[in-house]
Amino acid sequence: MLKFSIITPTYNRGEFLRGALDSVSRQGYRNYEHIIIDAMSTDETADILGSRSDIVWIREKDDGLYDAINKGISRSVGDVIVLLNSDDLLLDGALECAAVAMSRLPHVDSYCAPVEMGSVDGSTPIVRLPVPRFEELTSELFFSGIFRINGRFFRRGVFNKIGIFNNEYKVAADVDFLARCLVGGVSSASGGDPIYRYQCHEGSLTLGGSIISIDHLNELISIADDGGIVKENRAFYRRWGGWLRFYRMVRFRRWAYFVDFWSFVRKNKETLAPLMKQIFLHISSRSERRGAPY
């Protein structure tokens, strides 16, 4: 019987934390541990966590979100790692759904199911994200802009093979991890009912902004450039790096980004044809990436 280790990093998220905790405690599948890594919150978080007997509570300073997640992984004992943001929810039956799927497919390293997105106050319709083809761990995922790490369940062996999150990347270490999974041959399966809900609110680290920030985009480009150093992975990372530079040029419309994009293309001419194809696919799949209301 698979044991799940649910990792939740938090800092001053008391107003949402109870919802996340309760979404786990409501699970009918009981073979799990829920590890909360609290970076010394100064709000009501300590009172909330101190009243719970169904969690493992780690309260200490950390070096950011991914350092906290790494701490949780290192102290966990489960067969499968699950990441739950402190302002999001596991939907009812999520663990049972994942347990059934991963038990039927013991050779598969990871499992991904659909996720939902909705506002905390219920003021907007719940949307299912993304369409099924963006749930698979394929190169297309990285050109879709839908990098979500949540709603993905990873067997412990993945971290032994790929490593933990690279804390040098402060805003996109999850994307770096997924890219390493892709080039490292981590197998995946997808399907089933939605198991995770992202909750929209003004302070959300995942959904608080309407577009990707320039800092996030620049870090993604750094990840692509760093990954392209290894010859065996160069084709994927360079194609992705070209796409990210194109997106930055179009989105932010600065001369320096235009120059950087065309300089990259001149140095990597083999990326131009697949890049043009990728741009067409991105434009044609725009409505799919937005998801569909229930």
N, C-alpha and C positions, 0 to 999 in steps of 0.2 A: 504494500500500500504506500503510494508516494506521499512524502511529507513535503509541504510547501513552507518556504521561508519568505515571509512578506516583509520587505524592507521599506520603512517610511522615514525619510529625513524630514526634520521640521525646525523652524525657527520663527517664533512669534506668529503662529497660525492657529491660536486657540479658538478663534471664532469658527473655524472650519474643521478642526481636528476631531471633534466628537463624531461628526458625520463619517469621517474616514474610519475611525475606530469601530463604530457601530456597524459599518458596512462589512467589516471583517467578522465581527462577533456574530453576525446574523447568518454566516455561511453554514449550510447544513453539513458540509464536509469538514470534519473536525481535526484532521491530522495536519496541523499547521502550527507555526510559531509566528508571532507578529513582533518584529523588532523595530522600536522607535529610537532614532538617533536625534536627540534634542541638543542643539548647539547653544545651550544655556539661555533658553528663552526667558524674556522678562515680563511676559504677559501671563495669562491664566494657564498656560500650557502645563506648568509643573503641578498645579492643583488637579488638572484633568487627568494627567498621567498617574499621579500619585494615588488616585482613587481606583485605578484599574488593577485587577489581579490577573488579567488574561493577556498581558503583554510582557515583553522584555524591554526595559527602559534603560537606555544609555544616555546619560546627561554629561556632556563634556564639550569643550571647544573643538571646532574642526576647521579645516582649511577649505571651506566651501561645500557646495552640494555634493559633488562627486567624491570628495574625501569622506563625507558622511556615509554615502552609499557603500563605499569600499569598506568602511568600518563594519557596517551591518553585514555585508557579505562574509567578511573574515570571521565574524562571531556567530554566524548562522550554522545550522547543522542539517538543514533540509536537503532533499534530493533535487528540488526545483526552486529557483529564485524568482520572486515576483517583486516588481517595484510599484509601490503605491504612493502617489503624492499626498501630502497631508491635507490638501484641499480638494481631493478627488474621491471617487467611490469605486469599490468593487461591487458589481451588480450581483443580485441574489443568484446563487447557483454557479458563480464563476469558477470556484475551485473544483466543484464536482465536474463541470464541463471540461476543464483542463485535465483533470485526473483521468477521466474516461478516454479523452483523445490521446493523451501521452502514454497511457497504459496499452492502448491498442497499437501504438506506433513506437515500440521501445527503441527502435533504431534512430528515431528523429531527435535531434538535439534541442529543438525549440518549437514552440507552438504559439501561434498568433490567432486571436479571434477578433471579431469586429469590436469597435468602441463607439461610444456615444459622446456627443458634446451638447451641453445644455447650461443655461445660466443657473447660478445658485438660487436665485429667487423665483425661478420658474417663469420669468417674463418672456422667454423666447422658446420656440419649438425645439424639441430634442431632435438632433440630427445624427444620423449614423455616418461615421467616418472610418476609413475611406471605403471605396468600392473594393471588392475582394481582390482584384489583381494588384492592389497596392499593399496588401497584407503580406504577400510573399516576400521572402528575403532574397530579392533579385536586384540586379543593377538598376532596373527601372525605378525602384523605390527611391534612389538617390537623386533622380532627375524629376521626381514628382513634387519634391518639397515637403512630403509627408514622412517625417523621420520618426514618428512616435515610438518610444521605447516601451511605453506602458501598454498593457494588453498583450505583451509578449512574455512568455514563460520560458526560462532557460534552465536546462539541466545543469547541475553543478559542474559537470565535466567541461562545459563550454568555457568557464572561467579558468579552469586548469589549462585548457588548450590555447585560449585567446589572450588571457590575462584580464585584469580588472580594468576599471575606468582610468584613463590617463588624466590625472589631475592637473597637468600642464594646460589642458584646454578647460577653461573656466565656464564656458557657456555651451559648448557643443561636444563634450566628451562622450555623450550618448551616441551621437552620430558617428564619431570616430570608432566607438565600440562596434556599432552595427557594420561599419565598413570593414573592420577587421574580421568580423564574423563572415561577411560575404567572401572576402579573398581567402579566408582561412578554411573555407569549405564547411562551415556550420550548416547542417541541414535543418529544414523547417517544414512545418505543415500549417495549414490554416483552415478556418471554417467554423461552423457553429453559430450560436447566438451571441449577441453582444455581451461582454463580460466586464467592461470598464467604462466609467463615465468621467470625462474631463468636465470640470465645472468652471464656467466662465465668470470672471469677476475682474474688477479693475486692477487688483494687485497680483493677478495670476502670472507666474513666471512662464507658464506654457502658452496661455491664451490671452494675456493681458494686452498685447499689442496687435494692431490690425495687420502689420506687415513685418517681415523679418528685419531685424535691426542691422545696421552696417557693421557693428562689432561682431554680431553673430555670423554674418556673411563672410567677413574677413577671416574669422577663425576657421570657418569651413574651408576656405581657400587654403589656409595654412595646413589643414589636415590633408587636403588633396595633394598639396605640394610635398608634404613630408612622406605620405604614403607612396608617391610616385618614385621615390628614391630607389626602392626595391624593384629590380628589373622584372621579376615575375608578376608584379602587381601594376606595372607602369601603365599598361593600356587602359585599364579601368580608371585609375586615379587621374591620368592626364585628360581623359575624355570628360570626367566629372569636373576637374579643375577648369577646363575650357568652358563648360556649361555654367559654372558658378561665376566666372568672370563675365560671361555674356549677360547673365541675369543682373549682376551688379551694375554693369554698364547701362542697361536699359532702365533698371529701377531707379538708380540714383543720378544718372545723367551728368557725370562729371568728366571733364576732359582727361584727367589722369586715368580713369577707369577705361575709357575708350582706347587710350594709348596702350595700357597694360593688356587689354584683351587682344588687340591686333598684334602686339609684340609676341604674345603667347602663341597665337595661331601661326605666325611666321616661323617660330622656332619648332612648332609641333604640327607640321602640315598634315600629318596622318590623322589628326583629330578633326579636321575641317568637315569632311563628308559625314561622319557619324554625328558630328555636332549639329549640322544643318538638319539631319533627320530627327535628332532629339528635339530641336526647337519646334519642328512641325508637330511631333507627337505631343509635346507639352501644350501647345496651343489647342490642339484638337481634343485634348482630354480635360480641359479646364473645368467643364461642368461636372465631370465625374469626381474630380478632386474636392469639390465643394461639399460632396455628400448629399444625402437626401433626407428631408424631414420625414418623421414617422407619420 
